[in-house]
C-alpha cells in the first residue's frame, strides 16, 4: 500500500463544532477502511496545521476520494502528500546512475 501524509486544518465551521471532531475522525477512519485503506497514525498538531494523519491506501484515487469526501462536509481543509518509505527512497536514489 502507498503511504500518504494528510495535513488538516479546521474551517470556521469545523472549529465551531470542535467537540464533534473525535466522532468525525472515527467516521473518516471507517470511510478509509471501507475503501481498503487505514489510518496508521493521527496527531493533533500546533503550527500551520491543526492535525496530521499518516494513512495507507491502495492507490492515489482512494486517498483523493477520501479527502474530497471529507472536504465536502465543510469542517476541514486538507493538503496531502505521497510519502516514499526509506527503501523506496534508496532505490530511487540508486537508480540515478
Biopython code that builds the backbone (N, CA, C, O; Angstrom):
import numpy as np
from Bio.PDB.StructureBuilder import StructureBuilder

atoms = [
    (1, "UNK", "N", (0.838, -1.189, 0.000)),
    (1, "UNK", "CA", (0.000, 0.000, 0.000)),
    (1, "UNK", "C", (0.875, 1.242, 0.000)),
    (1, "UNK", "O", (2.019, 1.222, 0.455)),
    (2, "UNK", "N", (0.320, 2.299, -0.510)),
    (2, "UNK", "CA", (1.023, 3.575, -0.576)),
    (2, "UNK", "C", (0.735, 4.385, 0.685)),
    (2, "UNK", "O", (-0.367, 4.341, 1.232)),
    (3, "UNK", "N", (1.746, 5.125, 1.132)),
    (3, "UNK", "CA", (1.614, 5.951, 2.333)),
    (3, "UNK", "C", (1.383, 7.395, 1.920)),
    (3, "UNK", "O", (2.000, 7.894, 0.979)),
    (4, "UNK", "N", (0.488, 8.055, 2.634)),
    (4, "UNK", "CA", (0.162, 9.453, 2.396)),
    (4, "UNK", "C", (0.183, 10.191, 3.724)),
    (4, "UNK", "O", (-0.233, 9.653, 4.750)),
    (5, "UNK", "N", (0.666, 11.415, 3.700)),
    (5, "UNK", "CA", (0.602, 12.278, 4.872)),
    (5, "UNK", "C", (-0.454, 13.328, 4.565)),
    (5, "UNK", "O", (-0.361, 14.060, 3.580)),
    (6, "UNK", "N", (-1.460, 13.385, 5.430)),
    (6, "UNK", "CA", (-2.576, 14.302, 5.223)),
    (6, "UNK", "C", (-2.514, 15.375, 6.316)),
    (6, "UNK", "O", (-2.647, 15.079, 7.503)),
    (7, "UNK", "N", (-2.312, 16.619, 5.892)),
    (7, "UNK", "CA", (-2.306, 17.759, 6.805)),
    (7, "UNK", "C", (-3.713, 18.341, 6.811)),
    (7, "UNK", "O", (-4.311, 18.539, 5.753)),
    (8, "UNK", "N", (-4.232, 18.611, 7.982)),
    (8, "UNK", "CA", (-5.633, 19.000, 8.128)),
    (8, "UNK", "C", (-5.748, 20.319, 8.887)),
    (8, "UNK", "O", (-5.080, 20.528, 9.901)),
    (9, "UNK", "N", (-6.601, 21.199, 8.383)),
    (9, "UNK", "CA", (-6.921, 22.456, 9.069)),
    (9, "UNK", "C", (-8.432, 22.547, 9.231)),
    (9, "UNK", "O", (-9.187, 22.235, 8.310)),
    (10, "UNK", "N", (-8.865, 22.979, 10.412)),
    (10, "UNK", "CA", (-10.294, 23.196, 10.624)),
    (10, "UNK", "C", (-10.746, 24.432, 9.863)),
    (10, "UNK", "O", (-10.015, 25.419, 9.781)),
    (11, "UNK", "N", (-11.925, 24.378, 9.319)),
    (11, "UNK", "CA", (-12.582, 25.563, 8.765)),
    (11, "UNK", "C", (-13.270, 26.275, 9.930)),
    (11, "UNK", "O", (-13.252, 25.782, 11.058)),
    (12, "UNK", "N", (-13.873, 27.427, 9.660)),
    (12, "UNK", "CA", (-14.637, 28.108, 10.708)),
    (12, "UNK", "C", (-15.739, 27.199, 11.249)),
    (12, "UNK", "O", (-15.982, 27.153, 12.454)),
    (13, "UNK", "N", (-16.400, 26.477, 10.345)),
    (13, "UNK", "CA", (-17.454, 25.539, 10.754)),
    (13, "UNK", "C", (-16.883, 24.424, 11.617)),
    (13, "UNK", "O", (-17.475, 24.048, 12.629)),
    (14, "UNK", "N", (-15.723, 23.894, 11.214)),
    (14, "UNK", "CA", (-15.118, 22.786, 11.943)),
    (14, "UNK", "C", (-14.702, 23.162, 13.354)),
    (14, "UNK", "O", (-14.904, 22.382, 14.285)),
    (15, "UNK", "N", (-14.121, 24.348, 13.530)),
    (15, "UNK", "CA", (-13.693, 24.761, 14.864)),
    (15, "UNK", "C", (-14.897, 25.138, 15.715)),
    (15, "UNK", "O", (-14.876, 24.957, 16.932)),
    (16, "UNK", "N", (-15.941, 25.657, 15.088)),
    (16, "UNK", "CA", (-17.168, 25.972, 15.828)),
    (16, "UNK", "C", (-17.764, 24.712, 16.444)),
    (16, "UNK", "O", (-18.336, 24.751, 17.534)),
    (17, "UNK", "N", (-17.623, 23.593, 15.732)),
    (17, "UNK", "CA", (-18.154, 22.305, 16.199)),
    (17, "UNK", "C", (-17.026, 21.356, 16.606)),
    (17, "UNK", "O", (-17.111, 20.150, 16.372)),
    (18, "UNK", "N", (-15.977, 21.899, 17.213)),
    (18, "UNK", "CA", (-14.776, 21.118, 17.519)),
    (18, "UNK", "C", (-15.068, 19.933, 18.445)),
    (18, "UNK", "O", (-14.376, 18.917, 18.377)),
    (19, "UNK", "N", (-16.063, 20.046, 19.293)),
    (19, "UNK", "CA", (-16.377, 18.938, 20.211)),
    (19, "UNK", "C", (-16.854, 17.699, 19.456)),
    (19, "UNK", "O", (-16.816, 16.591, 19.991)),
    (20, "UNK", "N", (-17.303, 17.884, 18.215)),
    (20, "UNK", "CA", (-17.734, 16.756, 17.382)),
    (20, "UNK", "C", (-16.567, 16.128, 16.616)),
    (20, "UNK", "O", (-16.734, 15.109, 15.947)),
    (21, "UNK", "N", (-15.385, 16.742, 16.718)),
    (21, "UNK", "CA", (-14.240, 16.306, 15.923)),
    (21, "UNK", "C", (-13.841, 14.842, 16.145)),
    (21, "UNK", "O", (-13.551, 14.153, 15.167)),
    (22, "UNK", "N", (-13.812, 14.332, 17.392)),
    (22, "UNK", "CA", (-13.456, 12.910, 17.554)),
    (22, "UNK", "C", (-14.411, 11.967, 16.811)),
    (22, "UNK", "O", (-13.976, 10.958, 16.257)),
    (23, "UNK", "N", (-15.684, 12.284, 16.798)),
    (23, "UNK", "CA", (-16.636, 11.462, 16.050)),
    (23, "UNK", "C", (-16.407, 11.554, 14.554)),
    (23, "UNK", "O", (-16.567, 10.569, 13.833)),
    (24, "UNK", "N", (-16.030, 12.745, 14.084)),
    (24, "UNK", "CA", (-15.727, 12.898, 12.656)),
    (24, "UNK", "C", (-14.475, 12.115, 12.290)),
    (24, "UNK", "O", (-14.394, 11.539, 11.205)),
    (25, "UNK", "N", (-13.492, 12.092, 13.197)),
    (25, "UNK", "CA", (-12.286, 11.288, 12.954)),
    (25, "UNK", "C", (-12.649, 9.812, 12.856)),
    (25, "UNK", "O", (-12.179, 9.113, 11.959)),
    (26, "UNK", "N", (-13.480, 9.339, 13.770)),
    (26, "UNK", "CA", (-13.904, 7.929, 13.725)),
    (26, "UNK", "C", (-14.596, 7.615, 12.398)),
    (26, "UNK", "O", (-14.375, 6.555, 11.813)),
    (27, "UNK", "N", (-15.428, 8.534, 11.932)),
    (27, "UNK", "CA", (-16.127, 8.330, 10.652)),
    (27, "UNK", "C", (-15.137, 8.311, 9.494)),
    (27, "UNK", "O", (-15.294, 7.522, 8.562)),
    (28, "UNK", "N", (-14.118, 9.171, 9.538)),
    (28, "UNK", "CA", (-13.101, 9.191, 8.480)),
    (28, "UNK", "C", (-12.308, 7.890, 8.474)),
    (28, "UNK", "O", (-11.998, 7.354, 7.410)),
    (29, "UNK", "N", (-11.980, 7.384, 9.658)),
    (29, "UNK", "CA", (-11.253, 6.106, 9.743)),
    (29, "UNK", "C", (-12.079, 4.979, 9.135)),
    (29, "UNK", "O", (-11.549, 4.137, 8.409)),
    (30, "UNK", "N", (-13.366, 4.963, 9.429)),
    (30, "UNK", "CA", (-14.234, 3.917, 8.868)),
    (30, "UNK", "C", (-14.344, 4.078, 7.354)),
    (30, "UNK", "O", (-14.310, 3.094, 6.615)),
    (31, "UNK", "N", (-14.477, 5.327, 6.895)),
    (31, "UNK", "CA", (-14.589, 5.585, 5.463)),
    (31, "UNK", "C", (-13.366, 5.045, 4.719)),
    (31, "UNK", "O", (-13.501, 4.352, 3.711)),
    (32, "UNK", "N", (-12.174, 5.369, 5.223)),
    (32, "UNK", "CA", (-10.958, 4.902, 4.552)),
    (32, "UNK", "C", (-10.836, 3.384, 4.643)),
    (32, "UNK", "O", (-10.415, 2.736, 3.685)),
    (33, "UNK", "N", (-11.198, 2.822, 5.776)),
    (33, "UNK", "CA", (-11.157, 1.368, 5.929)),
    (33, "UNK", "C", (-12.081, 0.681, 4.923)),
    (33, "UNK", "O", (-11.719, -0.330, 4.322)),
    (34, "UNK", "N", (-13.269, 1.239, 4.749)),
    (34, "UNK", "CA", (-14.225, 0.679, 3.782)),
    (34, "UNK", "C", (-13.700, 0.756, 2.351)),
    (34, "UNK", "O", (-14.136, -0.004, 1.487)),
    (35, "UNK", "N", (-12.755, 1.682, 2.097)),
    (35, "UNK", "CA", (-12.160, 1.823, 0.766)),
    (35, "UNK", "C", (-10.885, 0.994, 0.620)),
    (35, "UNK", "O", (-10.238, 1.028, -0.427)),
    (36, "UNK", "N", (-10.523, 0.247, 1.670)),
    (36, "UNK", "CA", (-9.352, -0.614, 1.589)),
    (36, "UNK", "C", (-8.081, -0.015, 2.166)),
    (36, "UNK", "O", (-7.002, -0.585, 2.006)),
    (37, "UNK", "N", (-8.192, 1.126, 2.834)),
    (37, "UNK", "CA", (-7.027, 1.771, 3.431)),
    (37, "UNK", "C", (-7.128, 1.827, 4.935)),
    (37, "UNK", "O", (-7.997, 1.189, 5.528)),
    (38, "UNK", "N", (-6.242, 2.590, 5.560)),
    (38, "UNK", "CA", (-6.296, 2.748, 7.008)),
    (38, "UNK", "C", (-5.497, 3.965, 7.459)),
    (38, "UNK", "O", (-4.622, 4.460, 6.749)),
    (39, "UNK", "N", (-5.820, 4.423, 8.644)),
    (39, "UNK", "CA", (-5.049, 5.464, 9.311)),
    (39, "UNK", "C", (-3.973, 4.757, 10.117)),
    (39, "UNK", "O", (-4.292, 3.985, 11.021)),
    (40, "UNK", "N", (-2.711, 5.004, 9.811)),
    (40, "UNK", "CA", (-1.618, 4.408, 10.593)),
    (40, "UNK", "C", (-1.393, 5.187, 11.879)),
    (40, "UNK", "O", (-1.182, 4.606, 12.944)),
    (41, "UNK", "N", (-1.440, 6.532, 11.765)),
    (41, "UNK", "CA", (-1.225, 7.392, 12.918)),
    (41, "UNK", "C", (-2.026, 8.671, 12.728)),
    (41, "UNK", "O", (-2.332, 9.074, 11.606)),
    (42, "UNK", "N", (-2.358, 9.301, 13.852)),
    (42, "UNK", "CA", (-3.089, 10.566, 13.824)),
    (42, "UNK", "C", (-2.553, 11.451, 14.943)),
    (42, "UNK", "O", (-2.304, 10.976, 16.051)),
    (43, "UNK", "N", (-2.378, 12.738, 14.649)),
    (43, "UNK", "CA", (-1.847, 13.677, 15.636)),
    (43, "UNK", "C", (-2.622, 14.987, 15.615)),
    (43, "UNK", "O", (-2.982, 15.480, 14.546)),
    (44, "UNK", "N", (-2.876, 15.544, 16.773)),
    (44, "UNK", "CA", (-3.277, 16.926, 16.912)),
    (44, "UNK", "C", (-1.968, 17.710, 16.888)),
    (44, "UNK", "O", (-1.031, 17.350, 17.600)),
    (45, "UNK", "N", (-1.879, 18.772, 16.088)),
    (45, "UNK", "CA", (-0.605, 19.462, 15.929)),
    (45, "UNK", "C", (-0.742, 20.941, 16.257)),
    (45, "UNK", "O", (-1.843, 21.489, 16.307)),
    (46, "UNK", "N", (0.397, 21.567, 16.476)),
    (46, "UNK", "CA", (0.469, 23.003, 16.708)),
    (46, "UNK", "C", (1.280, 23.605, 15.572)),
    (46, "UNK", "O", (2.281, 23.029, 15.145)),
    (47, "UNK", "N", (0.859, 24.740, 15.092)),
    (47, "UNK", "CA", (1.583, 25.369, 13.997)),
    (47, "UNK", "C", (0.673, 25.604, 12.819)),
    (47, "UNK", "O", (-0.494, 25.960, 12.987)),
    (48, "UNK", "N", (1.201, 25.407, 11.619)),
    (48, "UNK", "CA", (0.466, 25.716, 10.404)),
    (48, "UNK", "C", (-0.800, 24.881, 10.242)),
    (48, "UNK", "O", (-1.791, 25.361, 9.692)),
    (49, "UNK", "N", (-0.776, 23.634, 10.715)),
    (49, "UNK", "CA", (-1.919, 22.728, 10.566)),
    (49, "UNK", "C", (-2.445, 22.333, 11.939)),
    (49, "UNK", "O", (-1.708, 22.333, 12.924)),
    (50, "UNK", "N", (-3.728, 21.996, 11.989)),
    (50, "UNK", "CA", (-4.365, 21.613, 13.247)),
    (50, "UNK", "C", (-4.189, 20.134, 13.564)),
    (50, "UNK", "O", (-4.124, 19.748, 14.732)),
    (51, "UNK", "N", (-4.114, 19.304, 12.521)),
    (51, "UNK", "CA", (-3.991, 17.869, 12.690)),
    (51, "UNK", "C", (-3.157, 17.302, 11.551)),
    (51, "UNK", "O", (-2.960, 17.951, 10.524)),
    (52, "UNK", "N", (-2.668, 16.080, 11.749)),
    (52, "UNK", "CA", (-1.896, 15.401, 10.713)),
    (52, "UNK", "C", (-2.152, 13.904, 10.849)),
    (52, "UNK", "O", (-2.171, 13.362, 11.954)),
    (53, "UNK", "N", (-2.347, 13.249, 9.714)),
    (53, "UNK", "CA", (-2.570, 11.807, 9.713)),
    (53, "UNK", "C", (-1.619, 11.148, 8.731)),
    (53, "UNK", "O", (-1.328, 11.683, 7.661)),
    (54, "UNK", "N", (-1.150, 9.989, 9.113)),
    (54, "UNK", "CA", (-0.383, 9.147, 8.202)),
    (54, "UNK", "C", (-1.323, 8.008, 7.821)),
    (54, "UNK", "O", (-1.747, 7.218, 8.665)),
    (55, "UNK", "N", (-1.633, 7.946, 6.531)),
    (55, "UNK", "CA", (-2.619, 6.988, 6.039)),
    (55, "UNK", "C", (-1.997, 6.064, 5.007)),
    (55, "UNK", "O", (-1.000, 6.397, 4.366)),
    (56, "UNK", "N", (-2.603, 4.901, 4.864)),
    (56, "UNK", "CA", (-2.255, 3.964, 3.794)),
    (56, "UNK", "C", (-3.487, 3.766, 2.925)),
    (56, "UNK", "O", (-4.611, 3.681, 3.422)),
    (57, "UNK", "N", (-3.257, 3.695, 1.628)),
    (57, "UNK", "CA", (-4.358, 3.436, 0.696)),
    (57, "UNK", "C", (-3.821, 2.621, -0.462)),
    (57, "UNK", "O", (-2.629, 2.680, -0.765)),
    (58, "UNK", "N", (-4.693, 1.858, -1.115)),
    (58, "UNK", "CA", (-4.247, 1.030, -2.232)),
    (58, "UNK", "C", (-3.733, 1.831, -3.422)),
    (58, "UNK", "O", (-2.893, 1.341, -4.176)),
    (59, "UNK", "N", (-4.230, 3.070, -3.603)),
    (59, "UNK", "CA", (-3.771, 3.889, -4.724)),
    (59, "UNK", "C", (-4.155, 5.347, -4.498)),
    (59, "UNK", "O", (-4.867, 5.680, -3.551)),
    (60, "UNK", "N", (-3.668, 6.207, -5.390)),
    (60, "UNK", "CA", (-3.914, 7.647, -5.274)),
    (60, "UNK", "C", (-5.398, 7.986, -5.341)),
    (60, "UNK", "O", (-5.856, 8.896, -4.649)),
    (61, "UNK", "N", (-6.148, 7.269, -6.161)),
    (61, "UNK", "CA", (-7.569, 7.570, -6.323)),
    (61, "UNK", "C", (-8.334, 7.376, -5.021)),
    (61, "UNK", "O", (-9.258, 8.137, -4.730)),
    (62, "UNK", "N", (-7.969, 6.379, -4.240)),
    (62, "UNK", "CA", (-8.658, 6.123, -2.971)),
    (62, "UNK", "C", (-8.435, 7.275, -2.003)),
    (62, "UNK", "O", (-9.389, 7.769, -1.401)),
    (63, "UNK", "N", (-7.196, 7.708, -1.844)),
    (63, "UNK", "CA", (-6.924, 8.795, -0.896)),
    (63, "UNK", "C", (-7.538, 10.096, -1.405)),
    (63, "UNK", "O", (-8.021, 10.901, -0.610)),
    (64, "UNK", "N", (-7.524, 10.311, -2.716)),
    (64, "UNK", "CA", (-8.153, 11.512, -3.281)),
    (64, "UNK", "C", (-9.645, 11.507, -2.999)),
    (64, "UNK", "O", (-10.205, 12.528, -2.601)),
    (65, "UNK", "N", (-10.289, 10.373, -3.201)),
    (65, "UNK", "CA", (-11.724, 10.257, -2.936)),
    (65, "UNK", "C", (-12.023, 10.553, -1.468)),
    (65, "UNK", "O", (-12.979, 11.262, -1.155)),
    (66, "UNK", "N", (-11.202, 10.005, -0.569)),
    (66, "UNK", "CA", (-11.443, 10.213, 0.854)),
    (66, "UNK", "C", (-11.329, 11.696, 1.223)),
    (66, "UNK", "O", (-12.220, 12.234, 1.881)),
    (67, "UNK", "N", (-10.242, 12.366, 0.806)),
    (67, "UNK", "CA", (-10.080, 13.763, 1.215)),
    (67, "UNK", "C", (-11.134, 14.661, 0.560)),
    (67, "UNK", "O", (-11.555, 15.651, 1.158)),
    (68, "UNK", "N", (-11.558, 14.328, -0.650)),
    (68, "UNK", "CA", (-12.631, 15.101, -1.278)),
    (68, "UNK", "C", (-13.944, 14.926, -0.523)),
    (68, "UNK", "O", (-14.677, 15.892, -0.310)),
    (69, "UNK", "N", (-14.237, 13.701, -0.123)),
    (69, "UNK", "CA", (-15.466, 13.448, 0.634)),
    (69, "UNK", "C", (-15.421, 14.156, 1.991)),
    (69, "UNK", "O", (-16.425, 14.708, 2.440)),
    (70, "UNK", "N", (-14.261, 14.140, 2.638)),
    (70, "UNK", "CA", (-14.137, 14.839, 3.915)),
    (70, "UNK", "C", (-14.280, 16.342, 3.714)),
    (70, "UNK", "O", (-14.918, 17.017, 4.521)),
    (71, "UNK", "N", (-13.696, 16.868, 2.652)),
    (71, "UNK", "CA", (-13.799, 18.290, 2.363)),
    (71, "UNK", "C", (-15.227, 18.746, 2.114)),
    (71, "UNK", "O", (-15.593, 19.875, 2.439)),
    (72, "UNK", "N", (-16.032, 17.863, 1.535)),
    (72, "UNK", "CA", (-17.429, 18.197, 1.254)),
    (72, "UNK", "C", (-18.226, 18.470, 2.520)),
    (72, "UNK", "O", (-19.257, 19.140, 2.465)),
    (73, "UNK", "N", (-17.769, 17.962, 3.660)),
    (73, "UNK", "CA", (-18.505, 18.175, 4.908)),
    (73, "UNK", "C", (-18.405, 19.624, 5.374)),
    (73, "UNK", "O", (-19.244, 20.087, 6.146)),
    (74, "UNK", "N", (-17.374, 20.345, 4.905)),
    (74, "UNK", "CA", (-17.205, 21.736, 5.276)),
    (74, "UNK", "C", (-16.484, 21.972, 6.592)),
    (74, "UNK", "O", (-16.348, 23.117, 7.024)),
    (75, "UNK", "N", (-16.015, 20.896, 7.241)),
    (75, "UNK", "CA", (-15.368, 21.030, 8.541)),
    (75, "UNK", "C", (-13.852, 21.164, 8.466)),
    (75, "UNK", "O", (-13.227, 21.685, 9.390)),
    (76, "UNK", "N", (-13.263, 20.697, 7.378)),
    (76, "UNK", "CA", (-11.801, 20.712, 7.259)),
    (76, "UNK", "C", (-11.368, 21.052, 5.838)),
    (76, "UNK", "O", (-12.128, 20.953, 4.875)),
    (77, "UNK", "N", (-10.107, 21.458, 5.763)),
    (77, "UNK", "CA", (-9.385, 21.561, 4.502)),
    (77, "UNK", "C", (-8.161, 20.672, 4.646)),
    (77, "UNK", "O", (-7.604, 20.549, 5.738)),
    (78, "UNK", "N", (-7.742, 20.057, 3.560)),
    (78, "UNK", "CA", (-6.606, 19.136, 3.647)),
    (78, "UNK", "C", (-5.533, 19.495, 2.623)),
    (78, "UNK", "O", (-5.795, 20.141, 1.608)),
    (79, "UNK", "N", (-4.326, 19.056, 2.928)),
    (79, "UNK", "CA", (-3.203, 19.051, 1.992)),
    (79, "UNK", "C", (-2.598, 17.673, 2.128)),
    (79, "UNK", "O", (-2.276, 17.241, 3.234)),
    (80, "UNK", "N", (-2.440, 16.978, 1.017)),
    (80, "UNK", "CA", (-1.995, 15.593, 1.044)),
    (80, "UNK", "C", (-0.719, 15.440, 0.235)),
    (80, "UNK", "O", (-0.599, 15.966, -0.872)),
    (81, "UNK", "N", (0.230, 14.712, 0.806)),
    (81, "UNK", "CA", (1.461, 14.396, 0.086)),
    (81, "UNK", "C", (1.659, 12.889, 0.085)),
    (81, "UNK", "O", (1.317, 12.201, 1.046)),
    (82, "UNK", "N", (2.211, 12.395, -0.997)),
    (82, "UNK", "CA", (2.553, 10.982, -1.114)),
    (82, "UNK", "C", (3.921, 10.792, -0.474)),
    (82, "UNK", "O", (4.832, 11.587, -0.702)),
    (83, "UNK", "N", (4.063, 9.755, 0.315)),
    (83, "UNK", "CA", (5.322, 9.517, 1.027)),
    (83, "UNK", "C", (5.963, 8.213, 0.559)),
    (83, "UNK", "O", (5.289, 7.200, 0.369)),
    (84, "UNK", "N", (7.276, 8.264, 0.379)),
    (84, "UNK", "CA", (8.034, 7.092, -0.028)),
    (84, "UNK", "C", (8.830, 6.590, 1.171)),
    (84, "UNK", "O", (9.560, 7.369, 1.785)),
    (85, "UNK", "N", (8.711, 5.317, 1.519)),
    (85, "UNK", "CA", (9.495, 4.789, 2.641)),
    (85, "UNK", "C", (10.991, 4.790, 2.305)),
    (85, "UNK", "O", (11.377, 4.965, 1.150)),
    (86, "UNK", "N", (11.809, 4.595, 3.312)),
    (86, "UNK", "CA", (13.259, 4.647, 3.122)),
    (86, "UNK", "C", (13.734, 3.696, 2.035)),
    (86, "UNK", "O", (14.606, 4.054, 1.243)),
    (87, "UNK", "N", (13.180, 2.496, 1.984)),
    (87, "UNK", "CA", (13.630, 1.534, 0.967)),
    (87, "UNK", "C", (13.375, 2.072, -0.444)),
    (87, "UNK", "O", (14.221, 1.917, -1.326)),
    (88, "UNK", "N", (12.225, 2.699, -0.662)),
    (88, "UNK", "CA", (11.927, 3.282, -1.974)),
    (88, "UNK", "C", (12.827, 4.479, -2.253)),
    (88, "UNK", "O", (13.284, 4.674, -3.380)),
    (89, "UNK", "N", (13.078, 5.272, -1.228)),
    (89, "UNK", "CA", (13.991, 6.407, -1.359)),
    (89, "UNK", "C", (15.361, 5.937, -1.839)),
    (89, "UNK", "O", (15.933, 6.502, -2.771)),
    (90, "UNK", "N", (15.877, 4.898, -1.190)),
    (90, "UNK", "CA", (17.196, 4.387, -1.562)),
    (90, "UNK", "C", (17.188, 3.844, -2.993)),
    (90, "UNK", "O", (18.135, 4.062, -3.749)),
    (91, "UNK", "N", (16.126, 3.142, -3.358)),
    (91, "UNK", "CA", (16.016, 2.590, -4.715)),
    (91, "UNK", "C", (15.973, 3.717, -5.754)),
    (91, "UNK", "O", (16.623, 3.629, -6.796)),
    (92, "UNK", "N", (15.215, 4.764, -5.469)),
    (92, "UNK", "CA", (15.119, 5.883, -6.389)),
    (92, "UNK", "C", (16.471, 6.571, -6.548)),
    (92, "UNK", "O", (16.892, 6.864, -7.666)),
    (93, "UNK", "N", (17.142, 6.825, -5.443)),
    (93, "UNK", "CA", (18.452, 7.484, -5.498)),
    (93, "UNK", "C", (19.464, 6.610, -6.234)),
    (93, "UNK", "O", (20.237, 7.113, -7.050)),
    (94, "UNK", "N", (19.467, 5.304, -5.955)),
    (94, "UNK", "CA", (20.402, 4.406, -6.611)),
    (94, "UNK", "C", (20.145, 4.286, -8.110)),
    (94, "UNK", "O", (21.057, 3.968, -8.873)),
    (95, "UNK", "N", (18.921, 4.536, -8.531)),
    (95, "UNK", "CA", (18.590, 4.432, -9.962)),
    (95, "UNK", "C", (19.094, 5.634, -10.756)),
    (95, "UNK", "O", (18.999, 5.638, -11.984)),
    (96, "UNK", "N", (19.619, 6.633, -10.094)),
    (96, "UNK", "CA", (20.083, 7.836, -10.782)),
    (96, "UNK", "C", (21.353, 7.605, -11.587)),
    (96, "UNK", "O", (21.699, 8.400, -12.461)),
    (97, "UNK", "N", (22.040, 6.516, -11.286)),
    (97, "UNK", "CA", (23.214, 6.177, -12.087)),
    (97, "UNK", "C", (24.536, 6.566, -11.485)),
    (97, "UNK", "O", (25.583, 6.322, -12.085)),
]
sb = StructureBuilder()
sb.init_structure("model")
sb.init_model(0)
sb.init_chain("A")
sb.init_seg("    ")
for serial, (resi, resn, name, xyz) in enumerate(atoms, 1):
    if name == "N":
        sb.init_residue(resn, " ", resi, " ")
    sb.init_atom(name, np.array(xyz, "f"), 0.0, 1.0, " ", f" {name:<3s}", serial, name[0])
structure = sb.get_structure()
